[in-house]
Amino acid sequence: MPRACVNRGGTQSLPRLDGVLLAEEEVSFGAETAAALFCWQVRPGAVVTLVDAETLCWRARLTALAAAGGTAVPFQRLLRPLESPIALAIYQALPEKERFELILEKLTELGAARIVPMTTARSATVAERDAGQKKSHRWPEVVRRAAIQCRRAQLPELGPCLTLCEALQEAAADDVRLFLFEGEPVWTLHEALRDERPQRLALFIGPEGGFAPEEMAQARAAGVLPISLGPRILRTETAAIAACAALQFALGDLW
C-alpha cells in the first residue's frame, strides 16, 4: 500500500530518460519524464538532474517543457549516483518554532528518502505550529528548495503528520526500525546494525524531553530497537541531523 505523500516526492519525481545521454547533445523526452520534472516546479532554462538508461546522473539545462514532453541539453555527467542506496525514513516528533524547517532542509541534503512529522505526548502539534500564522504549508517548498540546492535526483517524500501509533504502523514493514532513547538499557548504533544491511530503515526521533515512558513501551512492543548516539543529550534537531548522517555513513553514501 503506497504511503501518503504531500509533496509529489519519491520515484514519481525522478526524471528518467530511455536513452544514453551525451554531453552537449540535445535530447527529447516524453510525458512521463515531463510529469516528473513538473514535481520540481521547474521551467525552461532551469538546470536539473536527469537519469539515463544506464542509471547515470547528468546535469542538464531544460530547453523546452510541456505536458507532452520536452527537451534538455546534458552538460555534465556525475561520477556517482545522487540517491542513497538505503531508503531512510525519518519520523520526527514536531519541535517548536522553526526547527522543523531546519530539520527538513538538512535531512533532504543528507539523502533521507522520506520525512514524516509526528505528534507525541511531549511534542508540538501542527495546530500549535500554525497558531497565529500558518507555516506548515511551507514545508513542501522547504524540501523542494533544499533538493534543488543539493542536486538530488528525486524529491524526498514528505508525509502527512502522524501520531506515534500511525507512524509505527506505517514503518512496520521496514527492514530495521530504530528509535532514539536517552535511558537504559540501550543499543549503540554499531550494535544495532552489526549484522544488518537493510534496504529500508525507519528512525523515530522524539521531542525535547524524549518519548514518554508509555510511548517507549509501545515502540518496544512493536519491535523497534532503542539506540543511543552517545553520552550527551542532544536537541531534537541535532539528533535528527546527527542520526541521519551516521546512518548514511554506516549504510548509505557518506564516506
N, C-alpha and C positions, 0 to 999 in steps of 0.2 A: 504494500500500500504506500503510495507516494507521501512523503512528509510535506506538510503545508509550507509554503514559501511566499513571502510578502514582497519580494523584490525582483522576481524573474531571474533568480540566480541558479547556480548549478549547471548541469550539462546543457540546458536549453540556451545558455548564454555563451556557449563555446563555439566560435565561428570556424567550422571545419570546411576545407575545400577538398574536392575529389582528386585533383591532380597534384603533380610535383611542382613546386614553385621555383622560379629562377629570379635572381636579383635583377631589378630594373626592367622586368618584363611584365607588362600589364596582364592581369588575369581576371577572368569573368567568374561570377558565382551566381547561384540561383536563389530561390525564395527561402530555402532553409537556412542558408548562411546569412541572408539578409535579416531574417527573423532573429537570429542570434545577435547580430550587431545592433538591432533596434533595442535589445535589452540594455545596451550600454548607453542609449540615447546619444549616439554619435551622428555626425553629418559628414558629407563630403569635405575633404580637407583634413579630417582627423587622422591621427596616427593610431593604429590598432594592432593587436596581436592576432595573427591567423595561424591555424594549424593545418598542415598539408597532409596528403595521403600517406606520407611516411612518418607522420606524427611529429614532424619538425615544426618548431615555432618560428614564425617570421614576424618582424615588424614591417608594417605596410601602411601606405597612405591611401585612404579611400579617395577614389576619383568620381564615383557615382554610387548612389544608394537609393533603392526604391523597394517596394514590397515584392516585386517580381525578381529582384536580384540587383547586381551592381558590378562595379569593377574596382580594382585596387592595384597598386604598384608596390610589390615587395622590395625592400631595400636592405634589410639586414636579417641574416639567418642567425638565430640564437643557438648557443652551443649546448644548452641544457633545457629540458622541459621546465615550464614555469609553474606547473601544478604539482603538488606534493604527491608521492606515491601512497601516502596514507590519508584516508578520509577522516579528518579530525573534526568532531562536532563538540563545540563548547556550549555548555548550558550554564549561563551566567546569572546569578541572583542579581536583581536590579539594584545598583547603587544609587545614592542620592546625587543630585546636581547633574553636572555634565560628564561625569566619569564614564558613563556607559558609551558615550560617543567616542571617547578616547579608546576604550576597550575595542569597540567596533573597528576603529581605524587600525590599531596595532595588530589585532588578530587577522585582519584582512592582509596586512603586509606580511605577516608570518605564515600565511598559507592555510589558515583554517578553512575547511570545506563548508562548515555550517555553524552559524552562531545563533543561539536561541536565548532571548531574555526570559527570566524565570522569577516567579514570586515565591518567597519562602516566608517563614514566620518572622524573620528579622529584616527582611528586605524592604525596599520601597516598592510601590505599585505603579503601574502605568498612570492611573488616575492621579496619584500624588505627584508624579513627574510632570504631568500636563496641567496641573493646577496653576491658574493664572496665565500661563502661556503654553499652548500645545507645542510639544517638542518631539514627540515620538514619530511624527510624520517625517522628520528629517533623517531618521535612521537609514532608510534605503539609500538616500543621497550620500550620506557619510561613507557607506560601504562602496558605492559606485566610484566616488572620487578617489578613495584610497586604492581601489583595484586598478584604476587608470594610472595613478601615480606610480604604483609598483609594478606595472606591466603584467598583471595577472592575465592568464588566458581565458579564464571564466570568472564570473562573479561568485563569491561565496553565497550560499543560501542564507537568507535572514529569515528565521522562523517567527511565527507569532508568539506572543508572550504566553508561557505555560505555567501551570502550577508544578510543584515538585513531583506530585503523583503523575501528572500527564507527561512530564519530561522523562521520568523513569520508564513509563510505558513505551514512549517513543524510542528510547535508546535500548530497549530490551533485546533487540536482535543484533546489536553491535558486538564485535568480537571481544573487545575489552571495554570495561566500564570502571572508571575511577572517580573518587571524589576527594577533594582536599579536606583534611581533618587536622585540627590542632591538638587533639588529645592523644591518648594512648589506649590500646595498642594501635600501632600504625605501621604500614609498609613504607619503605623508601621507594622512590620511583624505579630505581635499579632492581629492587627485589620484585616489584610488581610486574616488570617487563622481562624478567630474566629469561624465560623460556617462550616468550611470546613474539610473534611477528605479525601483528594484526593488520588487516586491510582497513578496518573501520574501528575507530576508537572514540568513545564518548567520555568527556571530562566534565564533572559537576563542580562549580565553584560557588561557594557560599557568600553571604553578605558580610559586612563588618559585624564582628561578633560571632561569625560562623553559623553553621547549621544548629538548630535546636536539637536537644537530645532525641526527641521523638522522630525528627527528620533523619538523623543519623541512623537510628534503628530501622527506619523504613528503607533507607538506601541499602543498609547491610542485608536486610531480609530479601531485597531484590537482587542480591548478588553483586553489588557494587563494592569494589575494594577501596578502603580508606588509605590514602597516601599522604605523605608529608614532603614539602620541598626543602626542609631544613629546620634549624632550631629557632629561627627568627619569625616573628609574627608579621605577615605581610598585609598591606592593604589589599582589598579585593581586586582592584585594577592591576596592582603589581603582581599578584598571584596569577591572574589570568594571563598576563603577558609572559611571565617567567615560565609558567607551566607549558604554555603553547610552544615557546622557544625550546624548552628542554625536550618535549616530545618530538618536535621536528628534528632536533639534533640526534635523538636516540633512534628514531624510526623513519624520519622523513628526509628532507632535502636541505637541512642546515648542516654545515660542517666547518 
